[in-house]
Structures are given as C-alpha cells and as structure tokens.
Amino acid sequence: MTKAKELQALIEDEVIPEIEESIDYLFELVDAKKATAEDKEELKETQDLLKAFRQILADLENNEIDEEECTELIEEINEMRNYEDEEEEL
C-alpha cells in the first residue's frame, strides 16, 4: 500500500469519523443549551479541522501530495491522536 493510500484510509476510516463524532457531541451540547463558550470555540475549531482533513483528501485525489508528505502527515496524525489519548487518560 502506498503512503497516499494509507493516509487516505487513515483519514476516511478513523480520523473523519472521530471528528464527526466530536462535532455531533458538541452540537448536542449547543442544542441542549449546555454549551460553554469553550465548547462553542471547540466546535468551531473541530469544524475547521474537519475541513482541513477533507482538503487533504481532495489534494490526495488530485495527486498534489507526494509520498514523503504523506508519511509526514501520517506521523503527525498519529502523534495528534496519541496526545489526545494521553489527555483522556489524565
């Protein structure tokens, strides 16, 4: 599997579903009028993150990201996800 395909699978199968789940949760807080200002800011940031990952997918489809960049992005995504896992454990 090429790094581009690996990156695409990671984003489509894991990252985007996790982001969408977070967005759904934050929207539930907003709808229930239980959202804090921090929650609303997190919602905006999470929506921006989703847009960024969708742009990466578009760039992959257009072959605008080389294998080296794909490797770097995979590493960054894994670091980000590991950091979030560590934060949840605290």
VEXTIMAR-160054 format. One record per atom (N, C-alpha, C): atom name; residue in three letters; x negated, y, z negated; residue number from 1. Coordinates in pm, 1 decimal. Atoms other than C-alpha are relative to their C-alpha. Example, Ala and Ser with C-alpha at 12.3 -4.5 7.8 and 13.67 -1.06 7.14 Angstrom:
BEGIN
<node lumtor="N" dovo="ala" xx="-89.0" yy="-119.0" zz="0.0" doza="1"/>
<node lumtor="CA" dovo="ala" xx="-1230.0" yy="-450.0" zz="-780.0" doza="1"/>
<node lumtor="C" dovo="ala" xx="-90.0" yy="120.0" zz="0.0" doza="1"/>
<node lumtor="N" dovo="ser" xx="82.0" yy="-119.0" zz="6.0" doza="2"/>
<node lumtor="CA" dovo="ser" xx="-1367.0" yy="-106.0" zz="-714.0" doza="2"/>
<node lumtor="C" dovo="ser" xx="77.0" yy="109.0" zz="-73.0" doza="2"/>
This chain:
BEGIN
<node lumtor="N" dovo="met" xx="-85.3" yy="-118.1" zz="0.0" doza="1"/>
<node lumtor="CA" dovo="met" xx="0.0" yy="0.0" zz="0.0" doza="1"/>
<node lumtor="C" dovo="met" xx="-89.4" yy="123.7" zz="0.0" doza="1"/>
<node lumtor="N" dovo="thr" xx="76.6" yy="-124.2" zz="-4.7" doza="2"/>
<node lumtor="CA" dovo="thr" xx="-135.1" yy="340.0" zz="93.2" doza="2"/>
<node lumtor="C" dovo="thr" xx="33.8" yy="84.7" zz="-122.8" doza="2"/>
<node lumtor="N" dovo="lys" xx="-24.5" yy="-90.1" zz="113.1" doza="3"/>
<node lumtor="CA" dovo="lys" xx="-163.4" yy="606.8" zz="-172.3" doza="3"/>
<node lumtor="C" dovo="lys" xx="123.7" yy="85.4" zz="26.2" doza="3"/>
<node lumtor="N" dovo="ala" xx="-118.9" yy="-78.6" zz="-33.6" doza="4"/>
<node lumtor="CA" dovo="ala" xx="104.3" yy="805.5" zz="13.1" doza="4"/>
<node lumtor="C" dovo="ala" xx="126.3" yy="-79.5" zz="-33.0" doza="4"/>
<node lumtor="N" dovo="lys" xx="-116.2" yy="85.0" zz="29.9" doza="5"/>
<node lumtor="CA" dovo="lys" xx="348.7" yy="513.0" zz="-13.2" doza="5"/>
<node lumtor="C" dovo="lys" xx="13.7" yy="-20.8" zz="-150.4" doza="5"/>
<node lumtor="N" dovo="glu" xx="-1.5" yy="16.9" zz="145.2" doza="6"/>
<node lumtor="CA" dovo="glu" xx="250.1" yy="459.6" zz="-376.8" doza="6"/>
<node lumtor="C" dovo="glu" xx="56.4" yy="125.3" zz="-67.3" doza="6"/>
<node lumtor="N" dovo="leu" xx="-48.4" yy="-126.4" zz="54.1" doza="7"/>
<node lumtor="CA" dovo="leu" xx="310.8" yy="827.9" zz="-452.9" doza="7"/>
<node lumtor="C" dovo="leu" xx="149.3" yy="15.2" zz="27.4" doza="7"/>
<node lumtor="N" dovo="gln" xx="-140.8" yy="-10.7" zz="-35.3" doza="8"/>
<node lumtor="CA" dovo="gln" xx="642.1" yy="823.9" zz="-268.8" doza="8"/>
<node lumtor="C" dovo="gln" xx="85.1" yy="-91.0" zz="-88.5" doza="8"/>
<node lumtor="N" dovo="ala" xx="-74.7" yy="93.9" zz="83.4" doza="9"/>
<node lumtor="CA" dovo="ala" xx="759.6" yy="515.8" zz="-459.9" doza="9"/>
<node lumtor="C" dovo="ala" xx="4.9" yy="48.3" zz="-144.6" doza="9"/>
<node lumtor="N" dovo="leu" xx="5.1" yy="-50.4" zz="137.2" doza="10"/>
<node lumtor="CA" dovo="leu" xx="648.1" yy="663.3" zz="-792.1" doza="10"/>
<node lumtor="C" dovo="leu" xx="99.1" yy="114.2" zz="-19.5" doza="10"/>
<node lumtor="N" dovo="ile" xx="-89.2" yy="-115.8" zz="10.8" doza="11"/>
<node lumtor="CA" dovo="ile" xx="836.6" yy="986.2" zz="-729.0" doza="11"/>
<node lumtor="C" dovo="ile" xx="146.1" yy="-41.9" zz="14.6" doza="11"/>
<node lumtor="N" dovo="glu" xx="-139.2" yy="37.3" zz="-26.5" doza="12"/>
<node lumtor="CA" dovo="glu" xx="1151.8" yy="827.4" zz="-585.6" doza="12"/>
<node lumtor="C" dovo="glu" xx="57.3" yy="-94.9" zz="-105.1" doza="12"/>
<node lumtor="N" dovo="asp" xx="-51.1" yy="105.1" zz="87.0" doza="13"/>
<node lumtor="CA" dovo="asp" xx="1179.0" yy="531.7" zz="-822.6" doza="13"/>
<node lumtor="C" dovo="asp" xx="-8.7" yy="31.6" zz="-148.6" doza="13"/>
<node lumtor="N" dovo="glu" xx="20.0" yy="-25.4" zz="142.0" doza="14"/>
<node lumtor="CA" dovo="glu" xx="1057.5" yy="675.7" zz="-1150.4" doza="14"/>
<node lumtor="C" dovo="glu" xx="14.8" yy="146.6" zz="-38.6" doza="14"/>
<node lumtor="N" dovo="val" xx="5.5" yy="-139.8" zz="42.3" doza="15"/>
<node lumtor="CA" dovo="val" xx="993.4" yy="1048.9" zz="-1163.2" doza="15"/>
<node lumtor="C" dovo="val" xx="133.4" yy="71.3" zz="19.7" doza="15"/>
<node lumtor="N" dovo="ile" xx="-125.3" yy="-71.5" zz="-25.3" doza="16"/>
<node lumtor="CA" dovo="ile" xx="1306.8" yy="1185.9" zz="-998.1" doza="16"/>
<node lumtor="C" dovo="ile" xx="114.3" yy="-52.3" zz="-87.2" doza="16"/>
<node lumtor="N" dovo="pro" xx="-106.3" yy="46.3" zz="90.4" doza="17"/>
<node lumtor="CA" dovo="pro" xx="1543.6" yy="956.2" zz="-1190.5" doza="17"/>
<node lumtor="C" dovo="pro" xx="-17.1" yy="50.2" zz="-144.2" doza="17"/>
<node lumtor="N" dovo="glu" xx="25.0" yy="-50.6" zz="134.8" doza="18"/>
<node lumtor="CA" dovo="glu" xx="1377.1" yy="1062.1" zz="-1518.5" doza="18"/>
<node lumtor="C" dovo="glu" xx="35.1" yy="149.4" zz="-9.6" doza="18"/>
<node lumtor="N" dovo="ile" xx="-29.7" yy="-143.7" zz="-0.2" doza="19"/>
<node lumtor="CA" dovo="ile" xx="1404.5" yy="1430.4" zz="-1426.4" doza="19"/>
<node lumtor="C" dovo="ile" xx="150.8" yy="21.7" zz="6.8" doza="19"/>
<node lumtor="N" dovo="glu" xx="-144.9" yy="-15.0" zz="-12.3" doza="20"/>
<node lumtor="CA" dovo="glu" xx="1768.2" yy="1392.9" zz="-1320.3" doza="20"/>
<node lumtor="C" dovo="glu" xx="71.0" yy="-36.8" zz="-130.2" doza="20"/>
<node lumtor="N" dovo="glu" xx="-57.3" yy="37.6" zz="129.5" doza="21"/>
<node lumtor="CA" dovo="glu" xx="1845.3" yy="1219.3" zz="-1649.3" doza="21"/>
<node lumtor="C" dovo="glu" xx="-13.8" yy="115.1" zz="-100.2" doza="21"/>
<node lumtor="N" dovo="ser" xx="22.2" yy="-114.7" zz="88.5" doza="22"/>
<node lumtor="CA" dovo="ser" xx="1692.3" yy="1511.8" zz="-1839.2" doza="22"/>
<node lumtor="C" dovo="ser" xx="93.0" yy="115.6" zz="34.9" doza="22"/>
<node lumtor="N" dovo="ile" xx="-89.0" yy="-107.6" zz="-44.3" doza="23"/>
<node lumtor="CA" dovo="ile" xx="1889.7" yy="1761.0" zz="-1630.9" doza="23"/>
<node lumtor="C" dovo="ile" xx="143.6" yy="-29.4" zz="-42.2" doza="23"/>
<node lumtor="N" dovo="asp" xx="-135.3" yy="37.9" zz="41.2" doza="24"/>
<node lumtor="CA" dovo="asp" xx="2213.1" yy="1570.3" zz="-1696.2" doza="24"/>
<node lumtor="C" dovo="asp" xx="21.1" yy="23.8" zz="-148.8" doza="24"/>
<node lumtor="N" dovo="tyr" xx="-9.5" yy="-18.9" zz="144.7" doza="25"/>
<node lumtor="CA" dovo="tyr" xx="2145.4" yy="1572.5" zz="-2070.0" doza="25"/>
<node lumtor="C" dovo="tyr" xx="9.1" yy="148.5" zz="-34.2" doza="25"/>
<node lumtor="N" dovo="leu" xx="-0.3" yy="-143.3" zz="28.5" doza="26"/>
<node lumtor="CA" dovo="leu" xx="2071.3" yy="1945.1" zz="-2070.9" doza="26"/>
<node lumtor="C" dovo="leu" xx="130.3" yy="64.9" zz="44.7" doza="26"/>
<node lumtor="N" dovo="phe" xx="-129.6" yy="-52.6" zz="-43.5" doza="27"/>
<node lumtor="CA" dovo="phe" xx="2385.7" yy="2017.3" zz="-1868.5" doza="27"/>
<node lumtor="C" dovo="phe" xx="110.0" yy="-36.8" zz="-99.5" doza="27"/>
<node lumtor="N" dovo="glu" xx="-98.3" yy="39.9" zz="101.1" doza="28"/>
<node lumtor="CA" dovo="glu" xx="2585.3" yy="1822.1" zz="-2126.1" doza="28"/>
<node lumtor="C" dovo="glu" xx="-5.7" yy="94.1" zz="-120.1" doza="28"/>
<node lumtor="N" dovo="leu" xx="14.0" yy="-95.1" zz="110.8" doza="29"/>
<node lumtor="CA" dovo="leu" xx="2445.3" yy="2048.7" zz="-2398.0" doza="29"/>
<node lumtor="C" dovo="leu" xx="61.7" yy="134.7" zz="35.7" doza="29"/>
<node lumtor="N" dovo="val" xx="-53.7" yy="-128.4" zz="-43.9" doza="30"/>
<node lumtor="CA" dovo="val" xx="2532.7" yy="2356.9" zz="-2197.1" doza="30"/>
<node lumtor="C" dovo="val" xx="152.8" yy="-6.2" zz="5.4" doza="30"/>
<node lumtor="N" dovo="asp" xx="-145.9" yy="14.6" zz="-10.7" doza="31"/>
<node lumtor="CA" dovo="asp" xx="2885.0" yy="2229.9" zz="-2122.7" doza="31"/>
<node lumtor="C" dovo="asp" xx="66.2" yy="-7.7" zz="-136.1" doza="31"/>
<node lumtor="N" dovo="ala" xx="-56.3" yy="12.8" zz="134.3" doza="32"/>
<node lumtor="CA" dovo="ala" xx="2941.3" yy="2146.4" zz="-2488.7" doza="32"/>
<node lumtor="C" dovo="ala" xx="-27.4" yy="124.2" zz="-84.5" doza="32"/>
<node lumtor="N" dovo="lys" xx="35.7" yy="-126.0" zz="67.4" doza="33"/>
<node lumtor="CA" dovo="lys" xx="2816.5" yy="2494.8" zz="-2578.3" doza="33"/>
<node lumtor="C" dovo="lys" xx="-89.7" yy="-23.4" zz="-121.4" doza="33"/>
<node lumtor="N" dovo="lys" xx="94.0" yy="31.9" zz="107.2" doza="34"/>
<node lumtor="CA" dovo="lys" xx="2547.3" yy="2336.9" zz="-2796.3" doza="34"/>
<node lumtor="C" dovo="lys" xx="-143.3" yy="31.6" zz="41.2" doza="34"/>
<node lumtor="N" dovo="ala" xx="134.3" yy="-26.8" zz="-51.0" doza="35"/>
<node lumtor="CA" dovo="ala" xx="2252.1" yy="2451.4" zz="-2587.4" doza="35"/>
<node lumtor="C" dovo="ala" xx="-57.6" yy="125.6" zz="-63.7" doza="35"/>
<node lumtor="N" dovo="thr" xx="72.3" yy="-116.6" zz="50.7" doza="36"/>
<node lumtor="CA" dovo="thr" xx="1997.8" yy="2682.1" zz="-2741.7" doza="36"/>
<node lumtor="C" dovo="thr" xx="-62.1" yy="73.9" zz="118.1" doza="36"/>
<node lumtor="N" dovo="ala" xx="70.6" yy="-73.7" zz="-104.9" doza="37"/>
<node lumtor="CA" dovo="ala" xx="1808.2" yy="2943.3" zz="-2544.9" doza="37"/>
<node lumtor="C" dovo="ala" xx="-116.1" yy="-84.0" zz="53.8" doza="37"/>
<node lumtor="N" dovo="glu" xx="109.7" yy="87.2" zz="-42.2" doza="38"/>
<node lumtor="CA" dovo="glu" xx="1518.5" yy="2697.4" zz="-2538.2" doza="38"/>
<node lumtor="C" dovo="glu" xx="51.0" yy="-109.7" zz="93.4" doza="38"/>
<node lumtor="N" dovo="asp" xx="-58.6" yy="103.5" zz="-85.3" doza="39"/>
<node lumtor="CA" dovo="asp" xx="1746.1" yy="2429.2" zz="-2390.7" doza="39"/>
<node lumtor="C" dovo="asp" xx="28.7" yy="55.3" zz="138.9" doza="39"/>
<node lumtor="N" dovo="lys" xx="-32.0" yy="-62.0" zz="-128.6" doza="40"/>
<node lumtor="CA" dovo="lys" xx="1859.2" yy="2666.8" zz="-2118.1" doza="40"/>
<node lumtor="C" dovo="lys" xx="-126.7" yy="27.2" zz="80.9" doza="40"/>
<node lumtor="N" dovo="glu" xx="127.9" yy="-21.9" zz="-67.8" doza="41"/>
<node lumtor="CA" dovo="glu" xx="1499.5" yy="2757.6" zz="-2037.4" doza="41"/>
<node lumtor="C" dovo="glu" xx="-57.1" yy="-133.1" zz="48.2" doza="41"/>
<node lumtor="N" dovo="glu" xx="48.0" yy="132.3" zz="-39.4" doza="42"/>
<node lumtor="CA" dovo="glu" xx="1405.8" yy="2388.4" zz="-2032.6" doza="42"/>
<node lumtor="C" dovo="glu" xx="78.0" yy="-51.6" zz="121.1" doza="42"/>
<node lumtor="N" dovo="leu" xx="-82.1" yy="40.6" zz="-113.9" doza="43"/>
<node lumtor="CA" dovo="leu" xx="1694.9" yy="2324.4" zz="-1792.6" doza="43"/>
<node lumtor="C" dovo="leu" xx="-51.6" yy="65.3" zz="127.7" doza="43"/>
<node lumtor="N" dovo="lys" xx="51.2" yy="-70.7" zz="-117.4" doza="44"/>
<node lumtor="CA" dovo="lys" xx="1564.7" yy="2589.1" zz="-1554.0" doza="44"/>
<node lumtor="C" dovo="lys" xx="-135.2" yy="-57.6" zz="42.7" doza="44"/>
<node lumtor="N" dovo="glu" xx="132.7" yy="54.4" zz="-31.4" doza="45"/>
<node lumtor="CA" dovo="glu" xx="1208.7" yy="2455.1" zz="-1575.6" doza="45"/>
<node lumtor="C" dovo="glu" xx="10.2" yy="-141.0" zz="58.8" doza="45"/>
<node lumtor="N" dovo="thr" xx="-17.7" yy="136.4" zz="-47.7" doza="46"/>
<node lumtor="CA" dovo="thr" xx="1328.5" yy="2098.6" zz="-1522.7" doza="46"/>
<node lumtor="C" dovo="thr" xx="57.4" yy="-0.5" zz="141.3" doza="46"/>
<node lumtor="N" dovo="gln" xx="-54.0" yy="-12.4" zz="-135.5" doza="47"/>
<node lumtor="CA" dovo="gln" xx="1531.0" yy="2201.7" zz="-1217.5" doza="47"/>
<node lumtor="C" dovo="gln" xx="-109.9" yy="41.9" zz="97.7" doza="47"/>
<node lumtor="N" dovo="asp" xx="112.2" yy="-41.8" zz="-83.9" doza="48"/>
<node lumtor="CA" dovo="asp" xx="1221.4" yy="2375.9" zz="-1078.2" doza="48"/>
<node lumtor="C" dovo="asp" xx="-95.2" yy="-116.7" zz="25.0" doza="48"/>
<node lumtor="N" dovo="leu" xx="85.7" yy="117.4" zz="-13.8" doza="49"/>
<node lumtor="CA" dovo="leu" xx="1019.4" yy="2060.2" zz="-1142.3" doza="49"/>
<node lumtor="C" dovo="leu" xx="58.7" yy="-97.8" zz="101.5" doza="49"/>
<node lumtor="N" dovo="leu" xx="-67.5" yy="88.5" zz="-95.5" doza="50"/>
<node lumtor="CA" dovo="leu" xx="1276.1" yy="1854.7" zz="-951.1" doza="50"/>
<node lumtor="C" dovo="leu" xx="-19.8" yy="51.6" zz="142.6" doza="50"/>
<node lumtor="N" dovo="lys" xx="21.7" yy="-59.1" zz="-132.2" doza="51"/>
<node lumtor="CA" dovo="lys" xx="1249.2" yy="2095.7" zz="-657.4" doza="51"/>
<node lumtor="C" dovo="lys" xx="-142.7" yy="-24.4" zz="47.4" doza="51"/>
<node lumtor="N" dovo="ala" xx="140.7" yy="19.9" zz="-35.8" doza="52"/>
<node lumtor="CA" dovo="ala" xx="871.1" yy="2064.1" zz="-664.6" doza="52"/>
<node lumtor="C" dovo="ala" xx="-24.4" yy="-143.9" zz="44.7" doza="52"/>
<node lumtor="N" dovo="phe" xx="19.4" yy="139.9" zz="-39.7" doza="53"/>
<node lumtor="CA" dovo="phe" xx="884.8" yy="1685.1" zz="-650.4" doza="53"/>
<node lumtor="C" dovo="phe" xx="71.4" yy="-31.0" zz="131.1" doza="53"/>
<node lumtor="N" dovo="arg" xx="-67.4" yy="19.8" zz="-128.9" doza="54"/>
<node lumtor="CA" dovo="arg" xx="1137.2" yy="1694.6" zz="-367.7" doza="54"/>
<node lumtor="C" dovo="arg" xx="-82.1" yy="61.0" zz="112.9" doza="54"/>
<node lumtor="N" dovo="gln" xx="87.7" yy="-60.8" zz="-100.7" doza="55"/>
<node lumtor="CA" dovo="gln" xx="899.2" yy="1925.6" zz="-181.9" doza="55"/>
<node lumtor="C" dovo="gln" xx="-118.2" yy="-91.5" zz="29.7" doza="55"/>
<node lumtor="N" dovo="ile" xx="108.8" yy="95.4" zz="-21.5" doza="56"/>
<node lumtor="CA" dovo="ile" xx="618.7" yy="1675.0" zz="-233.9" doza="56"/>
<node lumtor="C" dovo="ile" xx="47.4" yy="-113.0" zz="90.4" doza="56"/>
<node lumtor="N" dovo="leu" xx="-53.8" yy="105.3" zz="-86.0" doza="57"/>
<node lumtor="CA" dovo="leu" xx="841.1" yy="1406.8" zz="-80.2" doza="57"/>
<node lumtor="C" dovo="leu" xx="11.4" yy="48.3" zz="144.7" doza="57"/>
<node lumtor="N" dovo="ala" xx="-10.7" yy="-55.6" zz="-135.1" doza="58"/>
<node lumtor="CA" dovo="ala" xx="910.0" yy="1633.8" zz="217.9" doza="58"/>
<node lumtor="C" dovo="ala" xx="-138.9" yy="11.1" zz="64.1" doza="58"/>
<node lumtor="N" dovo="asp" xx="136.6" yy="-10.8" zz="-51.0" doza="59"/>
<node lumtor="CA" dovo="asp" xx="536.7" yy="1700.0" zz="254.8" doza="59"/>
<node lumtor="C" dovo="asp" xx="-54.7" yy="-137.2" zz="37.9" doza="59"/>
<node lumtor="N" dovo="leu" xx="43.9" yy="135.8" zz="-32.4" doza="60"/>
<node lumtor="CA" dovo="leu" xx="470.4" yy="1325.0" zz="246.5" doza="60"/>
<node lumtor="C" dovo="leu" xx="61.6" yy="-46.7" zz="131.7" doza="60"/>
<node lumtor="N" dovo="glu" xx="-67.7" yy="40.2" zz="-123.4" doza="61"/>
<node lumtor="CA" dovo="glu" xx="727.4" yy="1266.2" zz="519.7" doza="61"/>
<node lumtor="C" dovo="glu" xx="-60.2" yy="68.5" zz="121.8" doza="61"/>
<node lumtor="N" dovo="asn" xx="59.7" yy="-76.0" zz="-109.7" doza="62"/>
<node lumtor="CA" dovo="asn" xx="558.2" yy="1531.1" zz="731.7" doza="62"/>
<node lumtor="C" dovo="asn" xx="-150.5" yy="-21.6" zz="10.5" doza="62"/>
<node lumtor="N" dovo="asn" xx="143.0" yy="32.5" zz="0.9" doza="63"/>
<node lumtor="CA" dovo="asn" xx="213.8" yy="1380.6" zz="666.0" doza="63"/>
<node lumtor="C" dovo="asn" xx="-87.4" yy="121.6" zz="-30.8" doza="63"/>
<node lumtor="N" dovo="glu" xx="74.0" yy="-119.9" zz="37.1" doza="64"/>
<node lumtor="CA" dovo="glu" xx="97.8" yy="1703.9" zz="504.8" doza="64"/>
<node lumtor="C" dovo="glu" xx="-87.5" yy="-19.1" zz="-123.7" doza="64"/>
<node lumtor="N" dovo="ile" xx="81.3" yy="29.0" zz="117.5" doza="65"/>
<node lumtor="CA" dovo="ile" xx="-69.8" yy="1533.8" zz="208.4" doza="65"/>
<node lumtor="C" dovo="ile" xx="-90.9" yy="-117.3" zz="34.7" doza="65"/>
<node lumtor="N" dovo="asp" xx="92.7" yy="108.6" zz="-33.2" doza="66"/>
<node lumtor="CA" dovo="asp" xx="-384.2" yy="1328.5" zz="260.8" doza="66"/>
<node lumtor="C" dovo="asp" xx="-12.3" yy="-98.2" zz="-116.8" doza="66"/>
<node lumtor="N" dovo="glu" xx="12.4" yy="107.3" zz="99.6" doza="67"/>
<node lumtor="CA" dovo="glu" xx="-478.4" yy="1012.1" zz="70.0" doza="67"/>
<node lumtor="C" dovo="glu" xx="-67.6" yy="47.9" zz="-128.2" doza="67"/>
<node lumtor="N" dovo="glu" xx="68.9" yy="-51.7" zz="118.8" doza="68"/>
<node lumtor="CA" dovo="glu" xx="-713.7" yy="1199.2" zz="-163.4" doza="68"/>
<node lumtor="C" dovo="glu" xx="94.8" yy="81.9" zz="-86.9" doza="68"/>
<node lumtor="N" dovo="glu" xx="-97.7" yy="-79.3" zz="74.7" doza="69"/>
<node lumtor="CA" dovo="glu" xx="-442.5" yy="1446.4" zz="-260.9" doza="69"/>
<node lumtor="C" dovo="glu" xx="104.5" yy="-90.4" zz="-65.4" doza="69"/>
<node lumtor="N" dovo="cys" xx="-96.8" yy="94.6" zz="55.2" doza="70"/>
<node lumtor="CA" dovo="cys" xx="-201.2" yy="1156.6" zz="-311.3" doza="70"/>
<node lumtor="C" dovo="cys" xx="-54.5" yy="-64.0" zz="-126.7" doza="70"/>
<node lumtor="N" dovo="thr" xx="63.6" yy="60.6" zz="117.1" doza="71"/>
<node lumtor="CA" dovo="thr" xx="-446.0" yy="992.6" zz="-550.2" doza="71"/>
<node lumtor="C" dovo="thr" xx="-0.7" yy="97.7" zz="-117.1" doza="71"/>
<node lumtor="N" dovo="glu" xx="1.8" yy="-102.3" zz="104.9" doza="72"/>
<node lumtor="CA" dovo="glu" xx="-483.9" yy="1318.2" zz="-744.1" doza="72"/>
<node lumtor="C" dovo="glu" xx="139.0" yy="22.8" zz="-57.8" doza="72"/>
<node lumtor="N" dovo="leu" xx="-137.0" yy="-20.1" zz="47.2" doza="73"/>
<node lumtor="CA" dovo="leu" xx="-107.0" yy="1365.7" zz="-763.0" doza="73"/>
<node lumtor="C" dovo="leu" xx="47.5" yy="-117.1" zz="-84.4" doza="73"/>
<node lumtor="N" dovo="ile" xx="-37.3" yy="117.7" zz="78.1" doza="74"/>
<node lumtor="CA" dovo="ile" xx="-54.7" yy="1009.7" zz="-884.2" doza="74"/>
<node lumtor="C" dovo="ile" xx="-62.1" yy="8.0" zz="-139.2" doza="74"/>
<node lumtor="N" dovo="glu" xx="68.8" yy="-12.6" zz="128.6" doza="75"/>
<node lumtor="CA" dovo="glu" xx="-313.4" yy="1065.9" zz="-1157.6" doza="75"/>
<node lumtor="C" dovo="glu" xx="64.2" yy="108.5" zz="-86.1" doza="75"/>
<node lumtor="N" dovo="glu" xx="-62.7" yy="-109.1" zz="75.2" doza="76"/>
<node lumtor="CA" dovo="glu" xx="-152.8" yy="1397.2" zz="-1259.7" doza="76"/>
<node lumtor="C" dovo="glu" xx="137.1" yy="-40.5" zz="-52.1" doza="76"/>
<node lumtor="N" dovo="ile" xx="-132.9" yy="45.3" zz="42.4" doza="77"/>
<node lumtor="CA" dovo="ile" xx="193.7" yy="1242.9" zz="-1272.1" doza="77"/>
<node lumtor="C" dovo="ile" xx="-13.0" yy="-97.2" zz="-116.1" doza="77"/>
<node lumtor="N" dovo="asn" xx="19.0" yy="97.3" zz="107.7" doza="78"/>
<node lumtor="CA" dovo="asn" xx="68.7" yy="953.6" zz="-1484.1" doza="78"/>
<node lumtor="C" dovo="asn" xx="-46.3" yy="66.8" zz="-128.6" doza="78"/>
<node lumtor="N" dovo="glu" xx="44.5" yy="-74.7" zz="117.8" doza="79"/>
<node lumtor="CA" dovo="glu" xx="-110.1" yy="1193.4" zz="-1720.0" doza="79"/>
<node lumtor="C" dovo="glu" xx="117.0" yy="74.9" zz="-63.3" doza="79"/>
<node lumtor="N" dovo="met" xx="-115.1" yy="-74.5" zz="49.1" doza="80"/>
<node lumtor="CA" dovo="met" xx="203.8" yy="1406.0" zz="-1749.4" doza="80"/>
<node lumtor="C" dovo="met" xx="97.2" yy="-93.6" zz="-71.8" doza="80"/>
<node lumtor="N" dovo="arg" xx="-93.5" yy="94.8" zz="59.2" doza="81"/>
<node lumtor="CA" dovo="arg" xx="420.3" yy="1102.7" zz="-1820.4" doza="81"/>
<node lumtor="C" dovo="arg" xx="-56.5" yy="-59.2" zz="-129.4" doza="81"/>
<node lumtor="N" dovo="asn" xx="61.7" yy="51.8" zz="122.1" doza="82"/>
<node lumtor="CA" dovo="asn" xx="172.3" yy="964.6" zz="-2076.8" doza="82"/>
<node lumtor="C" dovo="asn" xx="3.7" yy="103.6" zz="-111.3" doza="82"/>
<node lumtor="N" dovo="tyr" xx="-5.8" yy="-108.0" zz="98.8" doza="83"/>
<node lumtor="CA" dovo="tyr" xx="160.1" yy="1303.2" zz="-2251.7" doza="83"/>
<node lumtor="C" dovo="tyr" xx="140.4" yy="9.4" zz="-58.4" doza="83"/>
<node lumtor="N" dovo="glu" xx="-138.0" yy="-6.3" zz="46.1" doza="84"/>
<node lumtor="CA" dovo="glu" xx="540.2" yy="1310.3" zz="-2269.6" doza="84"/>
<node lumtor="C" dovo="glu" xx="33.3" yy="-117.6" zz="-90.0" doza="84"/>
<node lumtor="N" dovo="asp" xx="-22.5" yy="117.4" zz="83.9" doza="85"/>
<node lumtor="CA" dovo="asp" xx="545.4" yy="956.4" zz="-2410.7" doza="85"/>
<node lumtor="C" dovo="asp" xx="-62.6" yy="19.7" zz="-137.7" doza="85"/>
<node lumtor="N" dovo="glu" xx="67.4" yy="-24.9" zz="126.7" doza="86"/>
<node lumtor="CA" dovo="glu" xx="295.1" yy="1057.7" zz="-2679.3" doza="86"/>
<node lumtor="C" dovo="glu" xx="77.3" yy="102.3" zz="-82.4" doza="86"/>
<node lumtor="N" dovo="glu" xx="-77.8" yy="-102.8" zz="69.5" doza="87"/>
<node lumtor="CA" dovo="glu" xx="504.0" yy="1365.3" zz="-2765.3" doza="87"/>
<node lumtor="C" dovo="glu" xx="125.4" yy="-60.7" zz="-62.5" doza="87"/>
<node lumtor="N" dovo="glu" xx="-121.0" yy="63.3" zz="50.0" doza="88"/>
<node lumtor="CA" dovo="glu" xx="816.4" yy="1149.7" zz="-2806.7" doza="88"/>
<node lumtor="C" dovo="glu" xx="-27.8" yy="-86.1" zz="-122.7" doza="88"/>
<node lumtor="N" dovo="glu" xx="35.2" yy="85.3" zz="111.7" doza="89"/>
<node lumtor="CA" dovo="glu" xx="632.5" yy="921.1" zz="-3048.2" doza="89"/>
<node lumtor="C" dovo="glu" xx="-25.4" yy="80.0" zz="-127.2" doza="89"/>
<node lumtor="N" dovo="leu" xx="28.4" yy="-82.3" zz="118.2" doza="90"/>
<node lumtor="CA" dovo="leu" xx="549.0" yy="1212.9" zz="-3281.3" doza="90"/>
<node lumtor="C" dovo="leu" xx="122.3" yy="37.6" zz="-76.2" doza="90"/>
